[in-house]
């Protein structure tokens, strides 16, 4: 029996008011138990994704942004383990679902695309087969119907010569085309949430622009919420509505995108922004964040950024290397995890919002 | 095009590259005959002035790395010439070539695979000195330590092995290795693209400082336009084995003439959400250099293509002093 494939997206999206919370992540902790010790890849992450928004997770390699995404979908394998936390998707508690229920939800309601599109596709099936398979499984479509719909989806994601390209194997596709096939697969089920993990990082700049454009267009057309994971602050500025900056397994700052770029308050965020060359703004010297990212097995005591933090030295803060600050509101909708803005028993915050 | 056309006023030219060509054979069939040629670099002419940084920018497969390697005679050129000072590099052999190489060094993209894992950092950095028979062992050691300090590493680091270092540190070791022989010219092939953003700026600053201190000349190869803008004095843009535009930095970034340069710039995401630009989205992918399109190689993707473009190839012409571009719209 064929399940009714909705004619329009709004048919499934009715009754969902905008601005309501689609995904809520609470105190998520994912550790990897390796021979060398416990790697605390994600160590207490909280955030929310609203309906219809693009939420950005930005940070350098090893900050835990990808592991956060995989943990939401419960795609963590040994030696990794989600050790704590709650994830709510609409009113479903994902952390309580059985593996079977989770499998049913993955792909259907939450889809994911990855950084390496060519290696994420199955090399022994054509792109069309792989998209059609998703349709057969999730909408119980017949072979022919699924194939026709796959061709349509190829057109939707802007693959040139869609009728021919459905017969192409992954190695016959360019990086940009393969990423489009991945997106077609992810969208075949009309998911409510799309997780895009560095979707354009492996691509050339002119191709990256195409893919980012496509994602934006699809968000508008299909009203899909997106979690966009990237290390590129430029991509964040152009794509997202709200953004969380991650460092060593934790969110250190979170705000809407304009606020974050106009008034970054965490020393890591502002340091990161000063350290990238910006097209059209030539400076003699770039800012440098001294040192490098801490070892996640052997984290420094107190704030994880403290050993590299200039603001700590300038303000002569002693608490930073002893106790960890909380992610607290700096202003409405702008959260920061830093002792510059937080009081404690024997510590008085040297700065606060005017 | 005559080489004098590309020479511009100002500083003296250290390197003159004339009509450089590099084709790679594609073999196939039972007898492994050459069935086709990949035209990686196809008639490229430019100069690098003493003490300047020439940025070479383009997407993957455009031939920018091949230009760098062929210039250093690390691969056999198919045609053209490279003048280093008064010397014709491709005419050198044996000892003369080896001596020449002291003056020309290279920094590679991947700091993880470009260092020998079984050599200590001190040995790696000093390898070139040893090969060229510079000084005694203790003198060489001194140079190594001094060079390591120049890139922000300490003397005790020289006894350690590559796996003990982070990516940023390894890239600095790569720089020290290139610097040890005190060359005049360094090809930096995507030296920061494998590094995290907060580490990139450390390496870029070191490269700039060293240039000032040692009066180094760089060919800086990268795909990231913002990085190239930051570090370069002049910039050349490559597409499918050809230079499509070459100009001083300010000129190129304020007044890009070639439609490809314009598209490349507009495609770069700018970390400022208030800037809303009209993006030029190029259709399709970069064609294969095995079978480049006839006429202007950019014409199948060009937003302002004319009839003429698919028939005849435009020449790289000087439009305003020092600003060259190859486009029928301009010619």
Interface residues (C-beta under 8 A of the other chain):
Chain A: X60 X61 X160 X174 X176 X177 X204 X205 X206 X207 X208 X209 X210 X212 X213 X231 X232 X233 X234 X235 X236 X237 X238 X239 X257 X258 X261 X262 X271 X272 X273 X274 X275 X276 X277 X278 X279 X280 X282 X283 X285 X286 X287 X288 X289 X292 X293
Chain B: X59 X60 X166 X168 X169 X196 X197 X198 X199 X200 X201 X202 X204 X205 X208 X223 X225 X226 X227 X229 X230 X231 X249 X253 X263 X264 X265 X266 X267 X268 X269 X270 X271 X272 X273 X274 X275 X279 X281 X282 X283 X284 X285 X286
